[in-house]
Amino acid sequence: MLCFGLNISLGSVSIPFSATVKSLLGYPVQNDSWNYIIWNYRVPKAFTALLVGSGLSLSGLLMQTLFRNPLAGPFVLGISSGASLGAALLIMGISLFPGLMAFGFVNDVSLAIAASLGSFLVLLIVMVVALRVKDTLALLIIGLMFGSITAAIVSVLSYFSDAEKLQQYIYWSFGSVGNLSWAQLLLLFGILLIGIILSIASIKSLNALLLGEKYAQSLGINMKKYRYSIIVAAGLLAGGVTAFAGPIAFIGLAVPHLTRQIFNTTDHKVLLPAVLVYGGILMLLCDTVAQVPNSASVLPINAITSILGAPVVIWLLVRKRKMIF
């Protein structure tokens, strides 16, 4: 609650902390505009940060367990790259293909739709490939190749795009949690809730996967079924976040390691709720640092997540002297 209140109290308009607390508790404040700013801009932004951090952290945990790779993150299957491609096609593809000009109304809603379609398309392709590929490591490599392909297409679009469109895409790629309305926030929550439910249903198979797929199968677990479930859950979590908030790095890779070190366990009954909580808190702190007080300037959230989070993980690993995985 302290992190939440601190995040809401900071912004381009100076609002006393006491007035923020009064507004949140439903008491009248001396300035009506403060109340409007808090409930229409700052509270949705804080909730978005919580959802983004939780979704990316859980997606990273699922991918690290599925591939048994500590370097795996939410974006290893290329789903986030698909979302970036969808946004790039909307922003930069319009100027290259005149036939798309009729659909060229670019705003937060159209960007979210385009990014969602891109991530869904890549997720669909990954699911089709998963039907034919039995080796999890091969699926990881194929996912990385999808990411390379989409990144290459974005590079080509960037090369031929004009400066204004390129700048708009780069700004989107910085990531942001401050552009969502209440309606968009509810939609994001619904997408992430489905991913969380699928993850909870897969806890037993996730714990078994730590000892290998053959061990899991010896316990009677249908790994083919649960692998699809884990991929869909991770895809919904990472794709939903990227569609609405842009590509945000580091959180999904680091928070699972951070949580393992703190709790000294690999049991997903503990890790799953823990990464949701720690991911949300860390993202909230990063957003608080990114917001320059009493200024309209907001630092790129992508940069803050790495600058703030990396030293914490390094310190924990050095202190523990051993990685838990």
N, C-alpha and C positions, 0 to 999 in steps of 0.2 A: 504493500500500500504506500510506503514511503517513496519508492521509486516511481510509482504511478502518479502520486501527488506532485512530486518534483518535476516530472515530465510535463504535466499539465500546466504548472505554474510558470514555465519558461516559454518564451516566444517573441515574435517581433513587437508585440504590444506588451508593455510592462503592466502586469496585474499582480497586486499584492497576494502573497500566499494565503493570508487570512480570508481574502475575498474569494479565492479559488476554493478553499475548503467550504465556505458558506454556500457557494453556488452548487457544489457537489452534494451537499447535504439538503439542498432544497430551500435554503434561506434566501431572502432577497439581498441583493448587493446594491451598492450605491450607484453603480453605472450599468445600465441595461446592456450596453454594447459588450461589456465584459462577459456577461452571462451568455450572450449570443456567440462570442468567440470561443468560450470554453466548451459549450455543448455542440457547436456545429463544426468546429475545427480541431480543437485540442483533444477532446475526449475520443472522437473517432480515430485520431492519429495515434493516441496511446493504445487503444484497443487493437488497431492494425499492427502496431509494433509487437504486441503480445502474441497475436495470431501468427505473424510472419516468423518470429523467433521460434515459437513452438512447432509450427509446421515444418520448417527447414531442419530443425534439430531432430525431430522424429524421423523424417525422411532419411537423414544422414545415418541415424542408428539402424534403420532397416537395411540400407544399402551396405553398411559395414558388416552387418551380420550375415546377410545373404551371400556376399562375395568373400566373407572372411578376410577382409582387407582393410587395415586401419586407414588407408589413404582414400578409400571410397567415400563419396559424398552424395548429396542429393542430385547432382548433375551428371553422374557417370553414365546414365542411360541416354543422354542426349535430349532429355525431355525439356530441360531449361533452354537448351540451344534451339529447340523447336519453337519455344515461346519467343525467343529473341528473333528468330527468322520471321515469325508471323508479324512481329512489330516492325521489323526492318522492311518487309514487303509493303506494309501499310504506309510507313513514313517515307521511305526512299524509292520504293517501286513505282509509286504514283507518277513521279516525274519522268521515269524511264519508259513507262508504258501508258501512252495517252488514253488507251481504252479503259484504264482504271480510274480516270479522273472523276468519273461520275460517283465513284465510291470513295472519293478522297477526303471526306470530312474527318479530320484527325482530331480526336479529343480523348479524354481519359477512358470513356466508355468504349469507343471504337478500338483503342489500343488494347484494352483488356480483352475484348472479343477476339481480335486478331491474334494476340498472344495465346489465348486459350485454345483457339483452333490449331495453331502451330504445335503446341504441346500435346494436344489430343491426337493429332496426326502422327507425331513421332511415337507416342505411347502405343497407338494402334499398330504401327509397324513393328515396334519392339515385341508386342504380344504375339504377332504373327510369326516373327522370327523365333520366339521362345517355344512355339509349337514344334519347330523343326530342330532346334538345338537343345541337346540334353545337358551339355557341359556348361556349368554356371560361369566358368572363366571365359569361355568362348562368347557367352552373352555379354559379359563385361567388355570384352574387346570390341564386339559389334556395336555396343552402345557408345563407346568412345569414338568409333568410326563415324557413327551418325552425327556425333557432336562436331567432328572435324569437317564433315560435309556441309553441315548447316553454317558453321563458322566461315567456310570458304565462300559460300553463296553470299553471306552478309558482307564479306570483304569485297567481292565483286560489285555488289550494290553500292557499297561505300565509295568505291573508286569512281564510279560513274555518276554518283549523286552530286547535286549542287551543295554549296557550303551550308545553306540554311537548313536543308533537310538532314544533312549529316550531323550538324550541331544538335538538332532536335533528337535524333536517334542516340547520340552520345549522352545527352542529358537523361534520356530514359534509361540508358544502360547503367547510370550511376546508382539507380535504385532510389525509391522514395516510399515513405509510409504515410505521407501527408496529403494524398490526393483522393482518398476514398470517401464517398458519401455513406450515410447510414445504410442505404439500400445495397450498395456494393459491399459494404462490410458484412452484412447479413449473408450475402451470396458467398463470399469468401469463407465465412464461418461454416456454412452448410457443406461446402466442398471439403474443407479440412475435417469436419466432423465425420464424414464418410470414411476418409482416410484413417482417422483415429480409431473408428469402430473396427475396420478391417485389421488394423494393427493389433488391437486388443484380442481379436479372435485368433490371431496368429502367434500369440505369446509362446504357447507350448512348442510349436515348430521352430520358432526363433531360438529358444533355448537349446533345442535338439541340434540345430544347425551349427552351433558353436563347436560340436564334436564331429562335424562332417555330415554330408548327405546320406552316406551309407548307414551311419549310426542312427540317423533320424528315421530312415526307412525300416531299420530293424526294430524300431519301436512301434511300427505300424502306422507311421505318419505318411499320408499321401503327399509326397514332396512336390509332385507336378502341380497339384491343386494349390498348395500353399505358396509355391513359388510365384504362380500367377497372382495370387491374392496379395503377396508382399510387393510385387512389381506395381500392381494397380494402386495400392495404398501409397507407395512412395511417389508414383507418378502424379496422383491427385494432389498430394501435399506439396511437392516441388513445383509442379505445373501451375497449380492454383496460386501459390505465392508469387511466382514469377510473372504470371499474367496480370496480377493486380498491383504488385509492388516493384516489378522489375527484377533483374538478376542480382541477388544479394549473396555475396561470397562469405566464406569462412565459418559462419554460424553453424551450418549443417555438418561441417567437417569437424569442428573443434568441440562443440558442446557434448556430443556423446563421449569423447575422451575425457573431457572435464568431469562429467558425471561419474564415469567409471572410477576415476581417481579419488573423487570425494567419497563415494559410497563403498569403494573397494570391493565391487561385485560385478559379475557379468549376467546376473539374473534379470531377465527382461520384465519380470513383475515389479522390480524396483526401478530399473532403468527407464522404462517407458513413461511412467508418470513424472519421473525426475527430469528427464530431458525436456518434457513439455514445460515444466515450471522454470528450470534454469535457462532454457532457450528464450522464453518470453521475457524473463528478467534481464538477461544480457542484451537482448535486442532493445528493450526499453531504455537501458542505460546508454547504449550506443546512440540511440535517437536523441536522448537528452544532451549528450556531448555534442552531437552534430548540430543542434539548434543553438546558434549564436544568440545569447540573450540580448533583448532590446534591438535586434537587427533583423532585417528581412532576409539576410543571407542564411542559407542552410548548407552545411558541409555535406559532401557526398557520403551517404550512409555506408557505401561499400568500403570506402577508405577507413572510416571510423571503426567498423566491425573488426578489421584486421589489426589496426593500430592498438585498439583497446584490448582485443581478445587474445591475440597471439602471445604477448608477454605473460598473461595469466596461465595459459596452457604450458608454456615453456617452464615457468616457475614450478608448476605442479609436478611436471615430469622430472625435473631436476631434484625436487624435494623428495619425491617418492622413489626415484632412481630406477623405476621399473614401470613399463607400460602394461596396463591390465587390458587384456583382450582375449 
